Amino acid sequence: VRAGGVYDAPDRAGLANLSGALLTRGTAKRTGPELDSAIEFVGGSLEAGASRDSLAASLRVLKKDLALGLDLLSEVVLSPTFPEAEVQRKLAEIQASIKRSDEDPPTVAARALTRLVFPNHPYGTPVEGTRESVARLTRDDVVKFHREHVRPDAAIVAVVGAVTVAEARQEILARFGGWQRSAGAPPRVAEAAPGPPPREEAVARDLTQSTIMLGRQAIRQTNPDYFPLVVASYVLGGGSASRLYARVREEGGLAYTVYSYVSPSKYGSAFIVSAQTRTAEVPRVTAILREELLRMTRAPVTDAELSLAKSYLIGSFPLRLDTSGKVADFVGAIEELGLGLDYADRYKERVGRVTAQDVLRVARKYFDPEAFNRVVVGKAP
């Protein structure tokens, strides 16, 4: 359902995350433990949670238990009760999780960088919220969020397994056919607008290692340049044969991890470059990251680099679809993003068509080091 963290009010960050976590903790017919017992008895799973763009409930059962599973699924989607005791328990769990994550340098860096990359958009706020925003959340907030956002005209249903389309439609409509939509149109979210000039932020931590993250807004899968950009990112920092790995880790022994990736979402996209290194080496590693970004803009990648990147991206794609659960997630995601059900075939075909000149062209658009925000988490060298 289009009900992820992007729909949270500014002073209620984390509300979608809390709402998703509570869906399976009690319905009009069963308590949370009763739901757990019913699905565990047939060896299945029933889970729910929220991400950046959506709130999802997922069911996995054997074919013979489909009716029971869908009964449970419809209960948690249509008639959750959000017991106060469960609300308080989940709030405590989320607060503890946020506190733990505040001690994880890559997480701290990612949160700070996201805020710089998307300064005027909900993407700049963590899905889980902050300790301050979560402390304000109440059961009434959750009930209101569910009522306004969990609605049939904002929902996608994906079914994968030993079931025909006719059987699936019959079973789904038997349980969700009477789902009433809320008044008015579903809430809308604006596309992320370009941010201000890039900024730098240092987060002090008394550590022997530091985390460096560079990031800027990029493009979504609907842009034809997306495919050359993915190939370019892989050449730069996609694996052990990448340019960053070769310079920063193998040649210099300067970093424990170094990578780059494109992170597209429904309302915006980011391109990230990151490394972890000894604090004293932060200036040197930062200089190398900038040099390699700049080198990508000055000359075409080699035939060997291009071939390796394309072979990996095309060859690894089926691993995203090697279980029924992954297929269901994939189908739901491409429907949500409006990419079309032929996206898997188009992805492989479009990546296969990328040339060295395409890579150079997109690198000149998106790899300018001066366009990146920068965050460093660690002790000042």
C-alpha positions in Angstrom: 0.0 0.0 0.0 1.3 3.5 -0.8 1.6 4.3 2.9 5.4 4.4 3.7 7.5 6.8 5.7 7.3 9.4 2.9 3.7 10.0 4.0 4.6 10.8 7.6 3.8 14.3 8.9 7.0 16.3 9.6 6.4 16.1 13.4 5.3 12.4 13.2 8.3 10.8 11.6 8.3 7.0 12.2 4.5 6.7 12.2 4.3 4.5 9.1 7.0 2.3 10.5 5.2 2.0 13.8 1.9 1.3 12.0 3.4 -1.4 9.9 5.0 -3.1 12.9 1.6 -3.2 14.7 -0.5 -4.7 11.9 0.1 -8.3 13.0 -0.3 -7.6 16.8 -4.0 -7.9 17.1 -7.2 -7.8 15.0 -10.9 -7.7 15.6 -11.0 -11.5 15.7 -7.6 -12.5 17.2 -4.8 -11.3 19.5 -1.3 -11.1 18.3 -0.3 -14.4 19.9 -3.3 -16.1 18.3 -2.3 -14.8 14.9 1.2 -16.1 15.5 -0.1 -19.5 16.6 -2.4 -19.9 13.6 0.2 -19.2 11.0 2.9 -21.1 12.7 0.6 -24.2 13.0 0.6 -24.5 9.2 4.3 -23.7 8.9 3.7 -20.3 7.2 4.6 -16.7 7.8 2.6 -13.5 8.1 4.6 -10.3 8.3 4.1 -6.6 8.0 6.2 -3.5 8.0 6.8 -0.1 6.3 9.6 1.1 4.1 10.4 4.5 2.5 7.5 4.4 0.0 5.1 1.7 1.1 3.6 -0.4 3.9 3.4 -4.1 3.1 1.8 -7.2 4.6 3.1 -10.5 3.2 1.8 -14.0 3.5 3.6 -17.3 2.7 1.8 -20.6 3.0 1.4 -24.0 1.3 -1.2 -24.1 -1.4 -3.5 -26.2 0.8 -3.4 -23.5 3.5 -4.1 -20.6 1.2 -7.7 -20.0 2.5 -6.5 -19.8 6.1 -3.6 -17.6 5.2 -5.7 -15.2 3.3 -8.2 -15.1 6.2 -5.4 -14.0 8.5 -3.9 -11.6 5.9 -7.3 -9.9 5.4 -7.7 -9.5 9.1 -4.4 -7.7 9.7 -5.0 -5.4 6.7 -8.6 -4.6 7.2 -9.3 -4.9 10.9 -6.2 -4.3 13.1 -7.0 -3.2 16.6 -3.6 -1.7 17.6 -3.8 -2.7 21.3 -2.4 0.0 23.6 -0.1 -2.4 25.3 1.4 -3.5 21.9 1.8 0.2 20.9 3.8 0.9 24.0 5.9 -2.3 23.5 6.7 -1.4 19.9 7.5 2.2 20.8 10.0 1.0 23.3 11.5 -1.5 20.8 11.8 1.2 18.1 13.4 3.7 20.6 15.9 1.1 21.6 16.7 0.3 18.0 17.3 3.9 17.2 19.6 4.2 20.2 21.6 1.2 19.0 21.8 2.5 15.5 23.2 5.8 16.8 26.3 3.8 17.8 26.8 2.4 14.2 28.9 4.8 12.2 27.7 3.8 8.7 24.1 4.3 9.8 24.9 7.7 11.3 26.6 8.7 8.1 23.8 7.5 5.9 21.2 9.4 7.9 23.2 12.6 7.8 23.9 12.2 4.1 20.3 11.6 3.2 19.3 14.7 5.1 21.8 16.7 2.9 20.8 15.0 -0.4 17.0 15.4 0.2 16.9 18.6 2.5 13.3 19.6 1.5 11.7 16.2 1.1 10.4 13.4 3.4 13.3 11.2 2.0 15.6 13.3 4.2 14.0 11.8 7.4 14.7 8.3 8.6 11.8 5.8 8.0 12.1 4.8 11.7 11.9 8.4 12.8 14.0 10.0 15.4 14.0 9.5 19.2 12.2 12.8 19.5 9.5 12.2 16.9 8.9 8.6 18.0 8.4 9.8 21.6 5.4 11.8 20.3 3.6 9.0 18.6 0.3 7.6 20.1 -2.2 4.9 19.3 -4.6 7.6 18.0 -1.9 8.6 15.4 -1.6 4.9 14.3 -5.4 4.5 14.0 -5.7 7.7 11.9 -2.7 6.8 9.7 -4.3 3.3 9.0 -7.7 4.8 8.2 -6.3 7.5 5.8 -3.6 5.5 4.1 -4.3 1.8 4.1 -7.0 1.9 1.4 -7.9 -0.2 -1.7 -7.3 2.6 -4.2 -3.7 2.8 -3.0 -3.0 -1.0 -2.9 -1.2 -3.5 -5.0 -1.8 -7.3 -4.6 0.9 -9.7 -5.9 0.3 -13.5 -5.8 3.1 -15.9 -6.8 2.9 -19.7 -6.6 1.0 -22.8 -7.6 -2.3 -21.0 -8.2 -4.0 -19.8 -11.3 -5.0 -16.2 -11.9 -8.7 -17.2 -11.7 -8.2 -19.0 -8.4 -6.1 -16.1 -7.0 -8.7 -13.5 -8.1 -11.6 -15.5 -6.5 -9.8 -15.9 -3.2 -8.6 -12.3 -3.0 -12.0 -10.8 -3.9 -13.8 -13.1 -1.4 -11.8 -11.4 1.4 -11.0 -7.9 0.0 -13.8 -7.3 -2.4 -15.8 -5.3 0.2 -12.8 -3.2 1.2 -14.1 0.4 1.5 -12.0 3.3 0.3 -11.6 6.4 2.4 -13.2 9.7 1.3 -11.2 11.8 -1.1 -8.2 10.9 -3.2 -5.2 9.1 -1.8 -2.5 11.5 -0.5 0.1 12.6 -3.0 3.8 13.1 -2.5 5.9 15.5 -4.6 9.0 14.4 -6.5 12.2 15.3 -4.8 13.4 18.7 -6.0 17.1 19.6 -6.6 18.7 20.6 -3.4 20.9 23.6 -2.5 24.6 23.6 -3.3 26.5 20.6 -1.8 27.4 20.7 1.8 29.8 18.9 4.2 29.1 17.6 7.6 31.4 16.1 10.2 30.0 13.9 13.0 32.4 13.5 15.9 32.9 9.9 17.2 35.8 8.7 19.3 36.8 5.9 16.9 39.9 4.5 15.3 38.1 4.2 11.9 36.1 6.8 10.1 33.2 6.5 7.6 33.2 8.7 4.5 30.0 9.1 2.4 29.5 11.2 -0.7 26.1 11.5 -2.2 23.9 13.5 -4.6 20.5 13.2 -6.3 20.4 11.0 -9.3 17.8 9.4 -11.6 15.1 6.7 -11.4 14.6 3.6 -13.6 12.2 5.5 -15.8 15.1 7.7 -17.1 16.9 6.1 -20.1 20.2 7.2 -18.6 19.6 5.0 -15.5 21.1 1.9 -17.2 24.4 3.6 -18.3 24.5 5.1 -14.8 24.2 1.6 -13.1 27.0 0.3 -15.4 29.2 3.4 -14.6 28.6 2.9 -10.9 29.7 -0.7 -11.1 32.9 0.2 -12.9 33.6 2.8 -10.3 32.8 0.9 -7.1 30.7 -2.1 -7.7 33.0 -4.9 -6.6 36.5 -6.3 -6.2 37.4 -5.5 -9.8 36.2 -1.9 -9.5 38.5 1.2 -9.8 37.9 2.3 -6.2 38.6 -1.2 -4.8 41.8 -1.4 -6.8 43.1 2.0 -5.7 41.9 2.3 -2.2 42.1 -1.3 -0.9 44.5 -3.3 -3.0 47.1 -0.7 -4.0 47.0 1.5 -0.9 45.6 -0.8 1.8 43.7 2.3 2.9 40.1 1.1 3.4 38.3 -1.8 4.9 35.3 -1.2 2.6 34.8 1.0 -0.5 31.8 1.0 -2.9 29.4 3.0 -4.9 25.7 2.4 -5.9 22.6 4.0 -7.3 19.6 4.0 -4.9 16.3 4.8 -6.8 13.0 5.2 -5.1 9.5 6.3 -6.2 10.0 10.0 -5.7 13.7 10.5 -6.1 17.1 8.8 -6.4 20.5 9.0 -4.9 24.0 8.1 -6.0 26.3 7.1 -3.1 30.1 6.6 -2.8 31.4 5.4 0.5 34.5 4.1 2.3 35.7 3.2 5.8 39.3 3.9 6.7 41.7 4.8 9.5 41.0 8.3 10.7 44.4 9.5 9.8 43.8 8.4 6.2 40.5 10.3 5.7 42.0 13.2 3.7 43.9 10.8 1.4 41.0 8.4 0.8 38.7 11.4 0.2 41.1 12.7 -2.4 41.2 9.3 -4.1 37.4 9.1 -4.2 37.3 12.5 -5.9 40.1 11.6 -8.3 38.3 8.4 -9.4 35.0 10.2 -9.9 36.7 12.8 -12.0 38.6 10.1 -14.0 35.3 8.6 -15.0 34.3 11.9 -16.6 37.5 12.3 -18.7 37.9 9.1 -20.7 35.8 6.1 -21.7 36.0 2.9 -19.6 38.0 0.0 -21.1 36.3 -2.8 -23.1 37.2 -5.2 -20.3 35.7 -3.0 -17.6 32.5 -2.5 -19.6 32.2 -6.2 -20.4 32.7 -7.2 -16.8 30.2 -4.7 -15.5 27.5 -5.7 -18.0 28.1 -9.4 -17.5 27.8 -9.1 -13.7 24.6 -6.9 -13.8 22.9 -9.1 -16.3 24.1 -12.4 -14.8 23.2 -11.5 -11.2 19.7 -10.2 -12.1 18.1 -13.7 -11.9 19.2 -14.0 -8.3 16.7 -11.3 -7.5 14.0 -13.7 -8.7 15.1 -17.1 -7.4 12.3 -17.6 -4.8 8.5 -17.0 -5.0 8.9 -14.3 -2.3 11.4 -12.4 -4.2 9.3 -12.6 -7.4 6.3 -11.2 -5.4 8.4 -8.4 -4.0 9.7 -7.6 -7.5 6.3 -7.6 -9.2 4.8 -5.4 -6.4 7.8 -3.0 -6.7 7.7 -2.6 -10.5 4.0 -2.1 -10.3 4.4 0.5 -7.6 7.1 2.3 -9.6 5.2 2.1 -12.9 8.0 0.2 -14.6 5.8 -2.4 -16.4 5.7 -6.1 -16.1 8.3 -6.6 -18.8 10.9 -4.7 -16.8 13.1 -7.7 -16.1 13.5 -8.3 -19.8 14.0 -4.6 -20.5 16.6 -4.3 -17.7 18.8 -7.0 -19.2 18.3 -5.7 -22.8 19.0 -2.0 -21.8 22.1 -2.9 -19.8 23.4 -5.1 -22.7 23.1 -2.0 -25.0 25.2 0.3 -22.9 28.4 1.5 -24.6 31.6 3.1 -23.3 30.4 6.4 -24.7 27.1 6.0 -22.8 29.1 5.5 -19.6 31.2 8.5 -20.3 28.2 10.7 -21.1 26.4 9.9 -17.8 29.6 10.1 -15.8 30.0 13.7 -17.1 26.4 14.4 -15.9 26.5 12.7 -12.5 30.1 12.1 -11.4 31.4 15.7 -10.9 33.0 15.5 -7.5 31.9 19.1 -6.8 28.3 18.1 -7.0 28.5 15.6 -4.0 27.5 16.3 -0.4 30.0 14.8 2.0 29.7 13.3 5.5 32.5 12.0 7.7 31.8 10.2 10.9 34.8 9.7 13.2 37.4 11.5 15.2 39.0 14.6 13.6 42.4 13.6 12.2 
